[in-house]
Amino acid sequence: MFDEISRSIDEFGNSLLGALNNVQNAFGRELSVAKPIKENVLQMIGNTPLIRLNQIGSHIPNVEIYLKAEFCNPTGSVKDRTALSMVLAAERRGELKPGGYIFQAGYNTTAISLAWIAAVRQYKFKVYLAPDTEQEKIKELKTYGASVEVVQLAKGNWDDSLLETARAAKEKDKNAVILNEFKDMANTNAHFLFTGPEIWRDLAGNVDAFVAGGGSGGTLSGVGRFLKSKKPSLRVIMGVSKNSRFIRKMVQGDSSIRLPESFDPKVTDQYIGVDREEALRYQSELYQKEGVFAGLTTGTTLASAIHYAESLPTREDQKTPSYKIVVLSPDRL
């Protein structure tokens, strides 16, 4: 009798193990996409999540708003993608060799990303700063391993003079490169090749509008170009401050303004400008209502997305598929 019971238990156990193995085999292929083991820290760049907003925008019928959470990148910024793409492109062109220098003119979020990536890939990184640069920003750059030189210049000519200083340094060191996200198409291409496809993949193609800020224009142009190649009816909206150079150039027609080469105006369907107070309010609401801590740029872009959503024809019919808007959240600060 005990032999029969023992045999039955063994048979049940074996069948259970077999079933578990089948489940593991079935799901293992899908789970492997996550690649939890990284060969190096740079592989943590990208594949940022989409976060659905449940409170903000809930007053708009049949509209869903998602944040593309770029603050989940290692330094807390979408610029990790831009910086890595520019560094790799410079390596492929043979302009950046082992032990070489990367120069940057002026402080911005990209400088932080470049300083970090330079440290990982064993390059030297130097940034030239204007005299009025905040000490906290200088300290932050040094924390990431950057060499900092404050250049004494006449007020009003800082941008051009800083770039000229970097160029002069590059002439003295042939194994050096100046990386400029405003001119480098590796910036735009990074978002066409990766950020856009991630959004398309994660929403299974069910995306109707994409909203992003200005800056270099590379993120909006790259993502927008990819999404429109998949769905021509998709709308691309730039959400920026009311005094942004993009608003002054593209909306107000100021011909004296030059826009970044990394920006493709043909991709953008609409420009929405918001004031600082509104951006601050949405930045605050994002934390208070959704538990998401993000920067003022996200507040600006989100406010623009709400304006756009409110302008859509009323979609009361619940049988109609919800209108999905993706808002790029570029950084944590």
N, C-alpha and C positions, 0 to 999 in steps of 0.2 A: 504493500500500500504506500509506504513511504517512498519507494522507488518511483511509483507512478506520479506521486505529488511532486517529487524532486524533478522528474523528467518534464512535467507540465510547466513548472516554474522556469526551468532552463529554456524550454521552447518559447515561453512568453517573453523571457528576458532577451533571447536572441532576436525574436521578431521586433521587440521594442528598439533594440540597438540598431537593427536593420532600418527601421523606420526613421530613427534619428539621423542615421548616416545619409539616408536619402534626402532628408530635409536639409542637412548640412551641405550636401552636394548641390542641391537645387539653389540654395541661397548663397553658397560660397562664391559663386561666380559674380553675383550682384554685389555682395559685400566687399569683394576685392577691389571694386571701383574706388572705395574710400581710401585705400592705400594708407592705413594708419601708421606704417613705418616709413619715415622719410629718410632719404639718403643724405640730405642736408637741410638746413633750416630754410633755405630759399624755396624749397618745395612747399612750404606753408603759404606761399603767396598764391592768391586766387582761390577759386572754388568757394567763394564767400556765400553765405546763405541769403535767401530771400525771407524777410520777416513780414508777415501780414499784419497790417494795422487794424485793430478791432474797435477802437474808440474814435480816433481821429478820422474824419471823413464818413463816419457812420450815418450822418444826416443826409447823405446823398444816396438815393435809391439805386440798388443794383450795380454799385460800383465797388470794386475791390482795389485797395492800394497796398502795394508791397514795397518795402525798403530793400534795396540791394546793399547789404551791410558790409561795405568796404572797410569799415573801421575794424573788421576782424582780421585784416592783414597784419603781419608781424609788428610793424611800427605804428599801426593804427590808421593807415591811410591808403587810398587807392593809388597813391604815387609809388608804392612799392612795385606795382605792375609796370608803370611807366619807366622807373629807374632801371629795373632789371632788363627790360626790353632794350633800352638804349645802351646799356653796358654790353649786353650780348651782341647787339648789332655792331658796336664799335670793335668788339673782338673779332667778329666774322670779317669785317672790313680790313682787319690787320692794323687798325689805328691804336688799339689798346693791347699792349703785350704784358706778360708777367712782370709784376713789380712796378708797373707804370703809374702815372699820375692822372687823376681825374680832377679837373678844375670846374668850379661853379662860381658864377657871378651873382651875388645877392642871396638873401635868405628867402626860402620858401619851403613848403612841405617836401618838395622833391629833394631839396638839399639833405634833409634828414634821411630820406630813403637811400639816396646815393651814398651818404656817409656810412650807413649800415651795410649796404651791399658791397661797398669797397672794402670794408673790414673783413667781410666773409670771404671775398675772393682775393684778398691779399693785395689790394691796390692802395696807393696813397691818395688821400682825398684832401683837397684844399679849397676853401671857400673864401671869396673876397667880399667884405661887407662894408656898408656905408657907416659913417660915424654915429648915426642916430639909431643903429640897431640895438634893440633891447638886450640888456645883459642876460636875461633869462634865456633868450634865443641863442645867444653865444654859448652859454653854459650847456644848453641842450645839444648843440652841434658837437661840442667837445666831448660830451658824454658818449656820443655815437662814434667817436674816434676821429672827428674832422680836425684838420689844422685850419686855424682861423687867422686871417689878416684883415685888420680894419684899415681901410684906405681913406686917407684924408683928402677930400675932394670938395670942389665948390658946390654949394647947394643948387639943386636943379639939374645937375648933369650926372647924377649918381649912376643911373642905369647904364648909360653909354660908357661912362668912365670906368666903371667896375668891369664891364666886358672887355674894354681895351686893356685894362690891367691884366686880366686873365689871358688875353691873347698874347701880350708881351711875355708873360711867363711861359706860355706854350712854345713860343719861338726859341726860348733858351733850353727847353727840354723836349727833344724829339719824341720821346716815349711818353707823350702826354696828350690828353684829349679834353676838349671843352664839350660838355654835354648840355644841350639846350632843348628842353621839351617844347618850346614854342616853334622850333624849326624842324625838329627831328621827327620824321614820319614813323619811326619805330614806336613813338608814343601812341599815335592813332592806331597803328597796326596791332599793338598789344590788345586793344579793346575790341578790334574787329575779330581777332583770332581767338580770344579767350573770354572776355567779359560778356560780350554779346551772345556767343554760343551758350554760355552758362545760363543766362536768363532764359533763352529759348528752350534749352533742355529742361530746366527746373519747372517751367510752366507748361511744358509739353506743347509749346507753340501758341498757347492761349494768352497772348499779350497784345494789347491794343494801343498802348501809348507808353513812351519812355520819356522821363523828365530828368534832366541833369543840369548842373551849373555850367559856368563859363570857364574861367581859368585859362588854360591853354586851348581849350576846345577839343582836345584830343579824345577824351573819354566819350563825350557826346557824339562826336563825329564817327569814331570807330564803332561804338555800340549801335548807333543809329543806322549806319551804313549796313551793318550785318543784319539787323532786325528787318530793315526794309527790303533787303535782298530775299528774305524769307516771306515777308508779308508786306507788299507794297502799300497797303492801306493804312499801315501803322503810322501813328503820329509821333513826331519827335519834338519835344518842347524844351527850350532853354529857360531855366528859372534862375534869375539873377537879381541883384539889387537894381533899383531904379536908375542909379547913376552909372551903371556898368558901361564899359566901352562898347559892349555888344549891343546894348539898347541904344546908345548914342549913335552908333554906326548903322546898324541894321534897321532900327525903327525910326530914329530921328533924322537919319540921313547925313550925319556929320562925315564929310568926305576926308577930313584931315586925319581921321583915326585909322591906324593900320592894325589889322587883326592878325593873330598868330597864323603862321603857315600850316600849323597842325590842325587848324579848324577848317572844316568844309561847310560853307554856308548853304550849299545845295541840300544838305541833309536835314536842316532845321526847318520845321513847318511853322513854328510860332515862338515868339519871345514874350515872356511875362516877367515884368519887373515888380518887386515888392520893396517896401521900406524896411529899415532896420528894426523898428518896433514890432512889426508883424513877424519878421524872421525870429526875433527873440522870443515872441510869444509861442510860436510853433516849436521852437527848440525846447522851451520849458514844458509845453504840453506833451511833447514826445516822451519826456522822462516821466512826468506825472501821470499820464494816462496809459502809456504803453511800456514804461520801464526801460526805455532805450535812451542811453546817454550818448549823444552825438553832438557835433559841432554846429556853429552858427550857419555854416554853408548848407548843412542839411536842413536847418530851419528855413532858410531862404528857398531852397528847392522844394521843400514840402509845402510851404505856403503857396508857391506857384502851382504846384500840382493840384492843390485844393481849388484854387481859382479856375484852373482848367476843367476840373471835374464838375464844378458848379455850373460851368458854361455849356455842358453837354445837354442834349435834349433829355427830358425826363424819361426815365426807364422804369416805370411803375410795374410793367408786366414781368412778373417773376419767372415766366416761362422763357423769357429772353435771356440768353447767357449773360452773365455779369461782365461788365466792362472792366478789364484789368489794366491798371496803371502801375508801372514800375518806376520808383523814385530812387535815384542813385544817392546813397549816403556816403560822401567821400572820406570823411575822417572823424576821429573821436574828439578832437579839440576845436 
